[in-house]
Amino acid sequence: MKNNKKALLVELKEKLGCSEEECLLINSIAEEYFIFKKKNKPKIVNEFEDKLNVSEERAEEIYDVFMNIVKERIKFKIFHPFKNKDKHKKAF
């Protein structure tokens, strides 16, 4: 597993309070779809509900947290292409 994926999973675990297995499942579900397409949001949320056995509200929260983490990482990479986000977390 790449270091970026590990850092993403650690951040998911911190923000959602999920187990490592749940974080891996969240990531694998999100990888199945193109996450930046608005039409895929309901599909992803439904997958979270079914596979994680959570309510719709919790599935929406998981989706929002995951998307915020991904967007934050992409934004950091655009503005700081040669820095490693994990070494410079205080940049935010």
PyMOL commands that set and color helices and strands:
alter all, ss='L'
color gray80, all
select helices_A, chain A and resi 3-16+20-32+38-52+56-79+89-91
alter helices_A, ss='H'
color red, helices_A
deselect
rebuild
show_as cartoon
